[in-house]
Amino acid sequence: MSLLASLRDWLTAQHLDAMLLSSRQNKQPHMGISSSSGFVFISHESAHILVDARYYTDVATRTQGYQIHLLDGTQTLYSQVNHIIANEKLQTVGFEGEQVSWETANAWSGKLCARLVSAVPDVLRQVKTAQEIACIRGACRIADLSAEHIRRFIQPGLSEREIAAELEWFMRTLGADKASFDTIVASGWRGALPHGKASDKRVEAGEFITLDFGAQYQGYCSDMTRTFRIPDANLPAEESALFAVYQIVLAAQRAAVAAIRPGARCNEVDAAARRVITQAGYGDAFGHNTGHAIGIEVHENPRFSPNDTTTLAAGMLLTVEPGIYLPGQGGVRIEDVVLVTPDGGEVLYTMAKTLLHTGEA
């Protein structure tokens, strides 16, 4: 089903005559570019993109099936949308109430000649198109290759900031638009910080180091986490304090991936990972969700959480990222992006998940 057909079916289900899209993430599939500026207006009869001169030509060359309108001093959002409303006799128009301020919503309600209803179209992005899946595969490929590069690059004495900078630069050399979020590099005791962004701390031999990073490629995101060990000639990996913890997290991650299939509920996947960690005695050290959907945004719905009962469907993409965090000692997290397929789940990364050391070929 096409993008417009899906949205129009949703309009029918929501009892709406049209939808005004204003958020970057919900406009992007229609506009072909990522921009906080501009609007998309879609009814059962027509589809419109309204942008200013900065984006008009770019959008016009990227899209088909939409009427492109130029916003300027005389042709405003209100004048152009009201013209469409009058021509098509529209009565009820949805807008993204969760994405706009009260002031903006109040202005629209007073100036648009239709009844405005807050609606949430994000559900339309849960199942990805073939083109979107291809873009996310590309973003994952960049992250995958970059993970191997940075594993070999890391050595004692480098700061976490230096490691993050090298990783982000390398992703760009592979075609990334940019990093999809602020890179997390947490070594040694800082590994107990689930979102410990890169600091000036220098890595030391024998430490575990967690890297959580992603690439944005053609407007779509990847998200990958690996925990490595920095070699120490005086302490074999098996004797390190976090070695057993690593094996528990790996078992939990594999259990969650194995639970992914069409028809499974998100909370069942979360439970598969959480059960392994809890039975090993570390339930209190795993304080976040097991994963989240990914696409235009790095964090989308649904979530692999105890309270999310969303049913998985083929074409969804979600992360699986259980972790254990021990204050004062460190932590371990392992994360993959998984595509829900007709008969299960496909991990989009190829890098091994057994414990790897940095600096080794």
Stockholm file with secondary structure:
# STOCKHOLM 1.0

chainA/1-361         MSLLASLRDWLTAQHLDAMLLSSRQNKQPHMGISSSSGFVFISHESAHILVDARYYTDVATRTQGYQIHLLDGTQTLYSQVNHIIANEKLQTVGFEGEQVSWETANAWSGKLCARLVSAVPDVLRQVKTAQEIACIRGACRIADLSAEHIRRFIQPGLSEREIAAELEWFMRTLGADKASFDTIVASGWRGALPHGKASDKRVEAGEFITLDFGAQYQGYCSDMTRTFRIPDANLPAEESALFAVYQIVLAAQRAAVAAIRPGARCNEVDAAARRVITQAGYGDAFGHNTGHAIGIEVHENPRFSPNDTTTLAAGMLLTVEPGIYLPGQGGVRIEDVVLVTPDGGEVLYTMAKTLLHTGEA
#=GR chainA/1-361 SS CCHHHHHHHHHHHHTCSEEEECSHHHHHHHHSSCCSSCEEEEESSCEEEEECTTTHHHHHHHCSSCEEEECCSSSCHHHHHHHHHHHHTCCEEEECTTTSCHHHHHHHHHHSSSEEEECCGGGGGSSCCHHHHHHHHHHHHHHHHHHHHHHHHCCTTCBHHHHHHHHHHHHHHTTCSEESSCCEEEEGGGGGCTTCBCCSCBCCTTCEEEEEECEEETTEECCEEEEEECCCTTSCGGGSTTHHHHHHHHHHHHHHHHTCCTTCBHHHHHHHHHHHHHHTTCGGGCCSCSEEECSSSSSEEEEESTTCCCBCCTTCEEEECCEEEETTTEEEECBEEEEEETTEEEECCCSCCSCCBTTCC
#=GC SS_cons         CCHHHHHHHHHHHHTCSEEEECSHHHHHHHHSSCCSSCEEEEESSCEEEEECTTTHHHHHHHCSSCEEEECCSSSCHHHHHHHHHHHHTCCEEEECTTTSCHHHHHHHHHHSSSEEEECCGGGGGSSCCHHHHHHHHHHHHHHHHHHHHHHHHCCTTCBHHHHHHHHHHHHHHTTCSEESSCCEEEEGGGGGCTTCBCCSCBCCTTCEEEEEECEEETTEECCEEEEEECCCTTSCGGGSTTHHHHHHHHHHHHHHHHTCCTTCBHHHHHHHHHHHHHHTTCGGGCCSCSEEECSSSSSEEEEESTTCCCBCCTTCEEEECCEEEETTTEEEECBEEEEEETTEEEECCCSCCSCCBTTCC
//
